């Protein structure tokens, strides 16, 4: 009656320790060998062996810390070398594609972006432009790319990066992961933009300490990403939900999706333009300027954005009651809302959500990453895989 | 540079194999040693050792299968012995408490229930009655109880079974798990009723093959339990969401929770009574009889339940769009809805939910467990722990 389960082979353990240590450095930044040993629960000799191996491969360097604390021999600082593991992050938005080369540790080494119009938004056009720009960026920065992460505003099958429907782009059934991967020749992962926004907030933004969070971002559409117990929430066959299409207003505006009064139709970018008396296709810069002006005139906020705030709050109550998150991060365009609007939405959640009361008050906060959240999330998506294979 | 992770000790492996095998028998029913070996990925000698140990302890028996397939020595059937591991399941509902002793394998060995009224609904009263009834049932059946699972219609902290708020019972801040456990002297776990309904459907009901499902049950309140990737969905600090309090109808009826137009106020039991022109406190039996009569007169269904069906469908669209489940199981009172109503709700989801379209059509089905779902779920909650410790 002996153990039939296959044992842990030394090779597996070594690889596991190596990627755990890299992940710690990538997310938490440089630290001493002693801290690594404590945080990872490994003994000093194991840490030394792993760090020595990584230093030999040029992935980390070691340095004497500038400030010594206490007596005794100082523990060496271990620093990840950004150029040693680089990923390409691509954020395909409705009006723009943003790209960045991101080094281990999260440093953005170089960027490129271009605007999209109806004619340049076709999948083939976008793929060609991404590939060309990737080569230019790579050559310019003289980096070796280890992986690619792509954010798309649509319903994505994670296994192979197949984009089922990206309505605001006008995309349907695009084998984006496969097509990009085939040309770029790097491992390419594709994720839903809201899910990647949530990942970014979790790893590098407002939700670093939270393991249950909702990230909500408004663009032409409205998307929400959910992390539960530290992991992205996904439904059947890996599809993520579409928070923008919870129904908040029966008999409301018709949504492209076939429903009426979706959260997206009531608090997306066009809805915000309408509330402000602007044309629905007002450029983002002008819209943000208008919101800034309004924030400086608090007397007008309630009459202008009162109803918008109600729909924002109503959707938040539904989300909080369903998912019991610790906090909700408002991202992207929603970061430009006047503080009074965010306060009022917060008030609505606290007044009307019994789950918020049960958990001691769900926090509603504004993203510090702003427009970069999805790009950062796309990089983290790529790093999840890359850190396993270094 | 050797493996620092603690190895798998033979004792752990033996215990792990034992509980995996018990879980297989508990959920899937009797099967041959050969099937156990295949399904659990263990070799025959390990299976033999585990089964022999369990047989010696009286937890299983072995028998020659009645039908022999093919030539050769027949593989012995392994049968769990229901009396050998018994849990007490308690379903605290708004109008009733139901209890059952459930044996390993899921067989209900004995039951007891009593109605609740305003005066007998107090936590102290309920606890006293549960304890007395447990002793009577135990003596009557001459069983040894290994654990207790309790279902409560409220917000429950799983760690210690603390009931934060069970509004329809009028309970607030009741240390139910602690109080029951202290008197019964058995390990006692408490769960939210909808979460346990979902667990029951997953283990023994309509969702055995699904790992992403939503269970929706209507009683005085409306509750929903969610299983994602085979595990219950829980938010911060283990709290589960409250699907009954997603907002479906702005400016709708005031809900006790502080919001208006919650899903619960529009499709709970009182709402169904109102739609049928019955008093809100119509007894369950009379309500179900009325629904049966209506099912036989399809011409009247749309005019009577048309609006009810719209709200049911609207909430389902929100839930499906947010969680992308493979199927939604309608439980409890909702199992009594005329099939035409369920068909129409299904139609609403298929027409209006883009996520349903993306996943190839979310299934909407009616629970085969009916009113027993939470009781079955409470038993499974207890067994989760008990099977680990046999």
Interface residues (C-beta under 8 A of the other chain):
Chain A: X1 X2 X3 X4 X5 X7 X8 X9 X10 X12 X13 X14 X16 X17 X42 X43 X46 X49 X50 X53 X155 X164 X165 X167 X210 X211 X212 X228 X229 X233 X234 X235 X236 X237 X239 X240 X241 X242 X243 X245 X246 X247 X248 X249 X250 X257 X258 X259 X310 X314 X317 X318 X319 X321 X322 X323 X324 X325 X326 X351 X352 X353 X354 X355 X357 X358 X359 X362
Chain B: X1 X2 X3 X4 X5 X7 X8 X9 X10 X12 X13 X14 X16 X17 X42 X43 X46 X49 X50 X53 X155 X164 X165 X167 X210 X211 X212 X228 X229 X233 X234 X235 X236 X237 X239 X240 X241 X242 X243 X245 X246 X247 X248 X249 X250 X257 X258 X259 X310 X314 X317 X318 X319 X321 X322 X323 X324 X325 X326 X351 X352 X353 X354 X355 X357 X358 X359 X362
